[in-house]
Amino acid sequence: MPYIITSLTTKSNYKLRLIYSNGSEIIVYFQPIISQSGVFAPLSNPEFFSQVKLGEDGRYIEWNGGIDCCADALWFEAHPNDNLLSLSSIEYA
């Protein structure tokens, strides 16, 4: 089942409040990712960070410059036990 984000709100200290189509709400804290630098380094600018928007059909969030995060990945980060696909469930031929 794909997870769909229906609403997002920027919060202080590099946090986003995401509402999913199933009515669930999560708060995502981006500071740990930002501090690793790399592709997410531009998000350290609070003005740039606040320019986040929903991607097509709520399947991801995005910033200008090609920075995006998948709705499913954000969901599973907050709900790791919901991820039914694990290496132990894969059958090898």
Buried (B, 14 or more C-beta within 10 A) or exposed (E): EEBBBEEBEEEEEBBBEBBBEEEEEBEBEBEEBBEEEEEBEEBBEEEBBEEBEBBEEBBBBBBEEEBEBBBBEBBBEBEEEEEEEEEEEEEEE
